[in-house]
Amino acid sequence: MLVLVAPGQGAQTPGFLTPWLELPGAADRVTAWSDAIGLDLVHYGTQADADAIRDTAVAQPLLVAAGLLSAAALGDIGAGVVAGHSVGEITAAAFAGVLDDTAALTLVRKRGLAMAEAAAITETGMSALLGGDPEVSVAHLHKLGLTPANVNGAGQIVAAGTLEQLAALNEDKPEGVRKVVPLKVAGAFHTHHMAPAVDKLAEAAKALTPTDPKVTYVSNKDGRAVHSGAEVVERLVGQVANPVRWDLCMETFKELGATALIEVCPGGTLTGLAKRALPGVKTLALKTPDDLDAARELISEHA
């Protein structure tokens, strides 16, 4: 069984969309999306620098657009399960047919703006902890006033909080943690710092007309498969202020019998986690169109 996943914020790099726009019809498609949401995705995906695409209001729609574009280039994927990490959940909702592409991009544009506004209230950020025992690390983070915002499995937890709290973490790492790596994000996502964004996203969600998932959709909230389109949207709204449990998502992939996993553009992060947490599952990250043939071969074997 094939699992199709979409990465979250921090996966973007300057110019990463450039080769994808050379595919037939791709530039026109992204231009139409840009017009629909009032954001020049072509510019930000090809010419903007790292600081510009670090902006939450830019990064989130850019990532969803890249995921949708790269998946469309594969044609009929036939995935049995879809999921996304953080903002990638909106990409996955489109893969599952809960939202159409324009609705997904309209929602993520409003999500990014609301979360950027919430992040501006207090200087906050996120850092990844590499290695260590999860229980020990979580207890240590709580002691420092930090939130384990992403429990990613494969020995990785992402801490979120104020810059002062993150500085304290650099000086006082949990026992067994090899390294603390600051992430390319502009706020403490999936924590109480994002609470102001929840109400705005709930208001935006009222304009949506979701349909039930056509394939199994696995949620970040608890790793559970969600079968109602309305519940998918409800979870998308609440998830901005609650931790991402990617570890539980991967456990569900395993329970459902996953044999292969493809991560859409800009792939790499989630395939890396899967390689460590899902031994025996074949993985492939879509980084450029050069990866499409290998992905199609994997689809033919596992979809």
C-alpha positions in Angstrom: 0.0 0.0 0.0 1.2 3.5 -0.9 1.2 6.4 1.4 1.3 10.0 0.0 2.6 12.7 2.4 3.1 16.4 2.3 5.8 18.3 4.3 5.4 21.2 6.6 6.9 24.7 7.0 10.7 24.8 7.0 11.0 22.5 4.0 11.1 25.4 1.5 14.3 26.7 0.0 15.0 29.6 -2.4 14.1 28.8 -6.0 12.8 25.3 -5.3 9.7 25.7 -7.5 11.7 26.8 -10.6 12.2 23.4 -12.3 8.5 22.4 -11.6 7.3 25.5 -13.5 9.0 24.2 -16.7 6.5 21.3 -16.9 3.7 21.7 -19.4 0.9 23.9 -18.0 2.5 24.3 -14.6 3.3 28.0 -14.8 -0.2 28.8 -16.0 -1.7 26.7 -13.1 0.4 28.4 -10.5 -0.3 31.8 -11.9 -4.1 31.1 -11.7 -3.6 30.0 -8.0 -1.6 33.2 -7.4 -4.5 35.3 -8.8 -7.0 33.4 -6.7 -5.3 34.1 -3.4 -3.6 37.4 -4.1 0.0 36.1 -3.7 2.6 35.8 -6.4 3.6 32.2 -5.9 5.7 32.2 -9.0 7.9 35.0 -7.7 8.2 33.5 -4.2 8.9 30.0 -5.6 11.6 31.1 -8.0 13.2 34.5 -7.2 12.6 35.3 -3.5 15.4 34.8 -1.0 15.4 32.7 2.2 14.1 35.5 4.4 11.2 36.3 2.1 10.0 32.7 2.0 10.5 32.2 5.7 7.5 34.6 6.2 4.7 32.4 7.5 2.1 34.1 5.3 4.2 33.3 2.2 5.7 29.9 3.2 2.5 28.1 3.9 0.7 28.7 0.6 3.9 28.2 -1.3 4.3 24.7 0.3 0.7 23.7 -0.4 1.0 24.9 -4.1 4.3 23.0 -4.5 2.7 19.8 -3.1 -0.3 20.0 -5.3 1.8 20.8 -8.4 4.2 17.9 -7.9 1.4 15.4 -7.1 -0.5 16.5 -10.3 2.7 15.8 -12.3 2.5 12.2 -11.3 -1.0 11.7 -12.7 -3.2 9.1 -11.1 -1.3 8.1 -7.9 -3.7 5.6 -6.4 -2.5 6.2 -2.8 -4.2 4.2 -0.1 -3.4 6.7 2.6 -2.7 10.5 2.6 -1.3 12.7 5.4 0.6 15.9 5.9 2.8 17.4 8.5 1.4 20.7 10.0 0.4 22.9 7.0 0.9 19.8 4.8 -2.4 18.6 6.3 -4.2 21.1 4.0 -2.3 19.6 1.0 -3.3 16.2 2.1 -7.0 17.3 2.4 -6.8 18.2 -1.2 -5.2 14.9 -2.1 -8.1 13.2 -0.3 -10.7 15.2 -2.2 -12.0 16.9 1.0 -11.1 20.3 -0.6 -10.5 21.3 -4.2 -7.1 22.9 -5.0 -8.4 26.5 -5.0 -10.3 26.0 -1.7 -7.1 24.5 -0.1 -5.0 27.4 -1.2 -7.5 30.0 -0.1 -7.7 28.3 3.3 -3.9 28.1 3.7 -3.5 31.7 2.6 -5.8 32.8 5.5 -4.1 30.3 7.8 -0.6 31.8 7.0 -1.8 35.3 7.5 -3.5 34.5 10.8 -0.5 32.6 12.2 1.9 35.3 11.1 -0.2 37.8 13.0 -0.3 35.6 16.1 3.5 35.1 15.8 4.1 38.9 15.8 2.6 39.3 19.3 5.6 37.7 21.0 9.1 36.8 19.5 8.9 33.0 19.3 10.4 30.1 17.4 11.1 26.4 17.1 14.1 24.1 17.4 14.5 20.4 16.7 16.0 18.1 19.3 18.0 15.3 17.7 18.4 12.1 19.7 17.6 11.4 23.3 14.7 9.7 25.1 11.3 11.3 24.2 9.9 11.1 27.7 13.1 12.6 29.2 13.1 15.4 26.6 9.4 16.2 27.0 9.8 16.5 30.8 12.8 18.8 30.3 11.0 21.0 27.8 8.1 21.5 30.2 10.6 22.4 32.9 11.9 25.2 30.6 8.4 26.4 29.8 8.7 25.0 26.2 6.1 23.0 24.3 6.9 19.7 22.5 5.1 21.1 19.4 6.0 18.3 17.0 6.6 14.8 18.2 8.0 13.4 15.0 9.2 9.9 16.0 12.5 8.5 14.9 14.2 10.3 17.9 13.1 13.8 16.9 11.0 16.3 18.9 10.5 20.0 18.0 10.4 22.4 20.9 8.5 25.7 20.6 8.4 28.8 22.7 9.9 32.2 23.2 13.3 33.1 22.0 14.5 33.3 25.6 13.2 29.9 26.4 14.9 28.4 23.2 18.1 30.1 24.2 17.9 28.4 27.6 17.4 25.1 25.8 20.6 25.6 23.8 22.5 26.1 27.1 20.7 23.2 28.9 19.9 20.3 26.5 17.9 17.3 27.8 20.1 14.3 28.7 21.0 12.3 25.6 20.1 15.0 23.0 22.9 15.3 20.5 22.0 18.6 19.0 19.5 21.4 19.0 18.7 22.8 15.6 16.8 26.1 15.1 14.1 25.8 12.4 13.4 28.1 9.5 10.0 29.2 10.9 8.8 32.5 12.2 6.8 31.5 15.3 6.0 28.9 17.9 3.5 27.0 15.9 1.2 24.3 17.4 1.4 26.0 20.8 -0.8 28.3 22.9 1.0 31.2 21.1 -1.1 30.4 18.1 -4.5 30.6 19.9 -5.4 33.9 18.3 -5.2 32.3 14.9 -7.7 29.6 15.7 -10.8 31.9 15.8 -9.8 33.5 12.4 -9.3 30.1 10.8 -12.6 28.9 12.2 -14.3 31.9 10.6 -12.6 31.1 7.2 -13.6 27.5 7.4 -17.3 28.5 7.4 -17.0 29.3 3.7 -15.8 25.8 2.8 -18.0 22.9 1.6 -15.9 19.9 2.4 -16.6 16.4 1.1 -15.7 13.1 2.8 -12.2 11.8 2.1 -12.0 9.5 -1.0 -8.9 7.8 0.5 -7.8 7.2 4.1 -6.8 10.6 5.7 -4.6 10.4 8.8 -4.7 13.3 11.2 -1.8 15.0 13.0 -4.0 15.3 16.1 -3.8 11.7 17.2 -2.7 9.6 14.2 -6.3 8.5 13.7 -7.9 8.0 10.3 -10.7 10.6 9.8 -13.6 9.6 7.5 -15.7 12.9 7.6 -14.8 15.9 5.6 -16.4 18.2 8.2 -14.2 16.6 10.9 -11.1 17.0 8.7 -11.7 20.7 8.5 -12.5 21.0 12.2 -9.2 19.3 13.0 -7.3 21.6 10.5 -8.7 24.6 12.5 -7.7 23.4 15.9 -4.4 21.9 14.9 -2.7 25.3 14.6 -2.6 25.6 18.4 -2.0 21.9 19.2 1.0 19.6 18.9 1.7 17.6 15.7 1.9 13.8 16.5 3.7 12.6 13.4 4.9 9.7 15.4 1.4 8.4 15.8 0.7 9.1 12.1 3.6 6.8 11.2 2.4 4.1 13.6 -1.0 4.2 11.7 0.8 3.9 8.4 2.4 0.8 9.7 -0.8 -0.7 11.1 -2.6 0.0 7.8 0.1 -2.0 5.9 2.2 0.7 4.2 4.8 -0.7 1.8 5.9 2.5 0.2 5.8 6.3 0.9 6.2 9.2 -1.4 6.7 12.7 -0.1 5.6 15.5 -2.5 7.8 18.6 -3.2 9.8 19.9 -1.4 10.4 16.4 -0.1 13.1 15.1 2.2 12.1 15.7 5.8 9.3 13.1 6.1 11.1 10.5 4.1 14.0 10.9 6.4 11.8 10.2 9.4 10.1 7.3 7.7 13.4 5.6 6.8 14.2 5.5 10.6 10.7 4.7 11.9 9.3 2.5 9.2 12.0 -0.1 8.3 11.1 -2.1 5.2 8.9 0.7 3.7 10.3 2.0 0.5 10.5 5.8 0.4 10.9 8.5 -2.2 11.1 12.3 -1.9 10.0 14.5 -4.8 12.6 17.2 -4.9 12.7 18.0 -8.6 10.9 16.7 -11.8 13.9 14.4 -12.2 12.4 12.3 -9.4 9.1 11.7 -11.2 10.1 8.6 -13.2 11.3 6.8 -10.0 8.1 7.9 -8.2 5.9 6.5 -11.0 7.8 3.2 -10.8 7.1 3.0 -7.1 3.4 3.8 -7.8 3.2 1.0 -10.3 4.5 -1.4 -7.7 2.7 -0.3 -4.6 -0.5 1.7 -5.4 
